[in-house]
Amino acid sequence: MDGRALVEQLKTIAAIPVTPFHPDGSVDWDAYDRVVRRIVGGGVTVVTPNGNTGEFYALSREECDRAVHVTAGAVGEGVLVMPGVGYDVATAVALGREAERAGAQAVMVHQPIHPYQSSDGWVAYHAAIAEALPELGIVPYLRDPNVTPAMLRRLTEYPNFVGVKYAVPNPLQFSSTVAAVGEERLAWVCGLAEGWAPFFWPGGAVGFTSGLVNLETALSFEMLHALQAGDYERAMGVWRRVKPFEDLRARRSAANNVPVVKEAMHQLGICGRTVRPPISEVPDAEKAEVTALLETLGIRQPAGASA
Amino acid sequence: MDGRALVEQLKTIAAIPVTPFHPDGSVDWDAYDRVVRRIVGGGVTVVTPNGNTGEFYALSREECDRAVHVTAGAVGEGVLVMPGVGYDVATAVALGREAERAGAQAVMVHQPIHPYQSSDGWVAYHAAIAEALPELGIVPYLRDPNVTPAMLRRLTEYPNFVGVKYAVPNPLQFSSTVAAVGEERLAWVCGLAEGWAPFFWPGGAVGFTSGLVNLETALSFEMLHALQAGDYERAMGVWRRVKPFEDLRARRSAANNVPVVKEAMHQLGICGRTVRPPISEVPDAEKAEVTALLETLGIRQPAGASA
């Protein structure tokens, strides 16, 4: 585990692949393999199976394990596999160990789902996972606005704590947190995708997550390169193009988040549109909207190439 | 599966036992057995292992299974064992099947934890579980204010859908929901314990959950019997006595919820105070408050008898 190297590797786009299902709801592993190869073929170098876009909470533990193995088999040399792990500490560690066996070098730790949490308990949760998985980089998926810089600082004693996937939609809090914990020590990844990346960048973001890369990587890389060059005008040009698609995903309290991506992938012939409960397919009335948005974005064929 | 009988059985207090841990964090199964026997010895006839007070989200799947077996072994004839099940559908069903083997007659379905949910998906999630476990009563743990009566009505086609553990802190919404779905078809259980039971009762609640019964059952039964008799004055007398204890549990966004119960049980010599991340023990400064509250409530010794 080379913590500094992992921090550097995370300064890019982290793809969150969908988990394709057959119409009967079982995982379509061949399609999964294709999806990952397509994303990596489009230039992506960090892949997170078992993220929210992958319907982590609708997968069994065994399916999570297999998703990491398929991902690791589909990516080539030099690609960082950083699966999501979560649930109770023992299960998170077990998922991490299997991921390590599959070839993962880091894990993204889903936020603890316990309805009651304390500051000390939050730190203890992540510390226990970091300690049990010393050979893996640890990247907490931070969605709770009550997590303070002091709590994150306590985790910096673990050399394998290499980054934060920050997903609280508040750029001021993000910037203050980066400043308080240290910009250099960790990779600060915008965990709210292209929609928030330009607004997290001034505060110290060095990369962002993406579900959009399931469809097309060129737009996301255009945004990344623009941000890396400090060209906010160009980054916001991409942002404006992508915004209607993200708005459709956000509809009905984000119930559309994954279904819209899968509907688009279905229309592009990449994989099926099936999702698992507690989400459901895009309503018929909105399928035409997906078609129109793909047209507007210039995404037509499953080549993973430019728009 | 006799749905009508289960509806009747749920018209009481549903105890949510804590899961006692050794100081090293492993489950203390002997203490677990004692805790359940104590609760049942105090007159409780519905027991829910693997609830939130049992730190469900900090238990591994194997520990959840064992908790049901220990519970089933500790309760006598005529006690309804209704464990919490949850996570993805396949895992919820697997937990339910093992519970059935252990002797459970119903399951409380923890709310789906997927960050994105649709109305259809919510219904499909519970329908899939109800269909896969036809011999068990199904009681959704409802904490999401976006769940509508129409969604619940769609589930009533399943004969094993026998009740709702309602935990949205809004008595108006509760009452409207009961009226819209039907007061008689289901057992409407206040899922917010003694603190909310008197306010849910006018709208149709017929029972309530309780963590307090881990310490003492007499106060909870006094409230239940008062409510059943329509004696709100007496029920509110109990409510006022218990309120300071519930307030202490609610402190720091309810981070104290389980730790305060376990601290009290520790002081009473029932089991250890250890909790698992992401929660942590009651801060030293508040331990004396727990002692004082036990004194005020008249709870002194681990006899499970009256105050």
Interface residues (C-beta under 8 A of the other chain):
Chain A: N52 E55 Y57 A58 L59 S60 R61 Y87 D88 V89 A90 T91 P112 I113 H114 P115 Y116 Q117 S118 S119 D120 G121 W122 A124 Y125 A128 R143 N146 R252 S253 A254 A255 N256 N257 V258 P259 V275 R276 P277 P278 I279 S280
Chain B: N52 E55 Y57 A58 L59 S60 R61 Y87 D88 V89 A90 T91 P112 I113 H114 P115 Y116 Q117 S118 S119 D120 G121 W122 A124 Y125 A128 N146 R252 S253 A254 A255 N256 N257 V258 P259 V275 R276 P277 P278 I279 S280
